[in-house]
Amino acid sequence: MQLVFETLLEQLSLSADEVDFHNALANAAGAFDIPAFAYLSLVPDRVTKPRLISNYHPGWKSHYLGHQYQRIDPVIEWARCSECAFQWDRISAMPAFQRDSNSFSRRLPNSASAAD
């Protein structure tokens, strides 16, 4: 595991563009058998468009950003308000997160699928 993180850090530090950044994340995710990943960069000025780097389907990424779901996404809200690392197993069991997540999911179209 240490080697995966060291390799990720090295690849990120050598990244020249978004493609390099994507490839570094994809390599790390693959090393851990994680099928999907997403990195969302938000700037608080609300003028600069968010940048989403992931292996999600391009249509989903466009839909997510086009509808500005980052403003209501409970995972993003948690990340903004917490100083702790996000842990799905702990967070998904919290009633407030479940409520927000269910509310968010109801706003999505039925055919929305994030991963390829």
DRENDO-1510 file (C-alpha; in Angstrom, 1 decimal, always signed):
<recs>
REC; n; res; u; v; w
REC; 1; MET; +0.0; +0.0; +0.0 .
REC; 2; GLN; +2.8; +2.4; +0.8 .
REC; 3; LEU; +4.2; +1.9; -2.7 .
REC; 4; VAL; +0.8; +2.8; -4.2 .
REC; 5; PHE; +0.7; +6.1; -2.3 .
REC; 6; GLU; +4.3; +6.9; -3.0 .
REC; 7; THR; +3.7; +6.3; -6.7 .
REC; 8; LEU; +0.5; +8.4; -6.6 .
REC; 9; LEU; +2.3; +11.3; -5.0 .
REC; 10; GLU; +5.1; +11.1; -7.5 .
REC; 11; GLN; +2.7; +10.9; -10.5 .
REC; 12; LEU; +0.7; +13.8; -9.1 .
REC; 13; SER; +3.8; +15.9; -8.6 .
REC; 14; LEU; +4.9; +15.3; -12.2 .
REC; 15; SER; +1.4; +15.9; -13.6 .
REC; 16; ALA; +1.5; +18.5; -16.3 .
REC; 17; ASP; -2.2; +18.6; -17.2 .
REC; 18; GLU; -5.5; +17.1; -16.4 .
REC; 19; VAL; -4.8; +13.9; -18.4 .
REC; 20; ASP; -1.8; +13.2; -16.3 .
REC; 21; PHE; -3.8; +13.9; -13.1 .
REC; 22; HIS; -6.5; +11.5; -14.3 .
REC; 23; ASN; -4.0; +8.8; -15.1 .
REC; 24; ALA; -2.4; +9.1; -11.7 .
REC; 25; LEU; -5.8; +8.7; -9.9 .
REC; 26; ALA; -6.8; +5.8; -12.3 .
REC; 27; ASN; -3.5; +4.0; -11.5 .
REC; 28; ALA; -4.0; +4.3; -7.7 .
REC; 29; ALA; -7.7; +3.3; -7.9 .
REC; 30; GLY; -6.8; +0.3; -10.0 .
REC; 31; ALA; -4.1; -0.8; -7.5 .
REC; 32; PHE; -6.8; -0.9; -4.9 .
REC; 33; ASP; -9.5; -2.5; -7.1 .
REC; 34; ILE; -11.6; +0.6; -6.9 .
REC; 35; PRO; -13.8; +0.7; -10.0 .
REC; 36; ALA; -14.8; +4.4; -10.0 .
REC; 37; PHE; -13.1; +7.5; -8.7 .
REC; 38; ALA; -13.9; +11.2; -8.8 .
REC; 39; TYR; -11.9; +14.3; -7.9 .
REC; 40; LEU; -13.9; +17.6; -7.8 .
REC; 41; SER; -12.1; +20.9; -7.5 .
REC; 42; LEU; -14.2; +23.7; -6.3 .
REC; 43; VAL; -13.3; +27.4; -6.1 .
REC; 44; PRO; -15.3; +29.4; -3.5 .
REC; 45; ASP; -15.7; +32.4; -5.8 .
REC; 46; ARG; -18.7; +30.8; -7.6 .
REC; 47; VAL; -17.4; +32.3; -10.9 .
REC; 48; THR; -14.7; +29.7; -11.7 .
REC; 49; LYS; -16.3; +26.5; -13.0 .
REC; 50; PRO; -15.6; +23.4; -10.9 .
REC; 51; ARG; -13.3; +20.8; -12.4 .
REC; 52; LEU; -14.3; +17.1; -12.2 .
REC; 53; ILE; -11.7; +14.6; -12.9 .
REC; 54; SER; -13.0; +11.0; -12.9 .
REC; 55; ASN; -13.6; +7.9; -14.8 .
REC; 56; TYR; -17.4; +8.3; -14.6 .
REC; 57; HIS; -19.3; +8.3; -17.8 .
REC; 58; PRO; -18.8; +11.7; -19.7 .
REC; 59; GLY; -22.6; +12.1; -20.0 .
REC; 60; TRP; -22.9; +11.8; -16.2 .
REC; 61; LYS; -20.1; +14.3; -15.5 .
REC; 62; SER; -21.7; +16.8; -17.9 .
REC; 63; HIS; -25.1; +16.3; -16.3 .
REC; 64; TYR; -23.7; +16.6; -12.8 .
REC; 65; LEU; -21.9; +19.8; -13.5 .
REC; 66; GLY; -24.6; +21.2; -15.8 .
REC; 67; HIS; -27.2; +20.9; -13.0 .
REC; 68; GLN; -24.7; +22.1; -10.4 .
REC; 69; TYR; -25.3; +19.1; -8.2 .
REC; 70; GLN; -22.0; +19.9; -6.4 .
REC; 71; ARG; -24.1; +22.6; -4.6 .
REC; 72; ILE; -26.5; +20.0; -3.1 .
REC; 73; ASP; -24.5; +16.8; -3.1 .
REC; 74; PRO; -24.4; +15.5; +0.5 .
REC; 75; VAL; -20.8; +14.1; +0.0 .
REC; 76; ILE; -19.6; +17.5; -1.1 .
REC; 77; GLU; -21.4; +19.2; +1.8 .
REC; 78; TRP; -19.8; +16.7; +4.3 .
REC; 79; ALA; -16.3; +17.4; +2.8 .
REC; 80; ARG; -16.9; +21.2; +3.1 .
REC; 81; CYS; -17.9; +21.0; +6.8 .
REC; 82; SER; -15.6; +18.3; +8.1 .
REC; 83; GLU; -11.9; +18.3; +8.9 .
REC; 84; CYS; -11.9; +14.5; +8.9 .
REC; 85; ALA; -11.3; +12.2; +5.9 .
REC; 86; PHE; -14.5; +11.0; +4.3 .
REC; 87; GLN; -15.3; +7.3; +5.2 .
REC; 88; TRP; -18.3; +5.8; +3.4 .
REC; 89; ASP; -18.8; +3.1; +6.0 .
REC; 90; ARG; -19.1; +5.6; +8.9 .
REC; 91; ILE; -20.9; +8.4; +7.0 .
REC; 92; SER; -23.5; +6.3; +5.2 .
REC; 93; ALA; -24.8; +5.0; +8.5 .
REC; 94; MET; -25.5; +8.4; +9.9 .
REC; 95; PRO; -29.3; +9.4; +9.8 .
REC; 96; ALA; -28.6; +12.9; +8.6 .
REC; 97; PHE; -26.4; +11.7; +5.8 .
REC; 98; GLN; -29.0; +9.1; +4.8 .
REC; 99; ARG; -31.7; +11.8; +4.8 .
REC; 100; ASP; -29.6; +14.2; +2.6 .
REC; 101; SER; -28.5; +11.4; +0.3 .
REC; 102; ASN; -32.1; +10.2; -0.2 .
REC; 103; SER; -33.2; +13.8; -0.9 .
REC; 104; PHE; -30.3; +14.2; -3.4 .
REC; 105; SER; -31.1; +10.9; -5.1 .
REC; 106; ARG; -34.7; +11.9; -5.7 .
REC; 107; ARG; -33.5; +14.9; -7.7 .
REC; 108; LEU; -31.6; +12.7; -10.1 .
REC; 109; PRO; -33.1; +11.4; -13.4 .
REC; 110; ASN; -34.0; +7.7; -13.2 .
REC; 111; SER; -31.5; +6.8; -16.0 .
REC; 112; ALA; -28.5; +8.6; -14.4 .
REC; 113; SER; -25.6; +6.2; -14.0 .
REC; 114; ALA; -22.2; +7.5; -12.8 .
REC; 115; ALA; -19.8; +4.7; -13.7 .
REC; 116; ASP; -19.2; +3.3; -17.2 .
</recs>
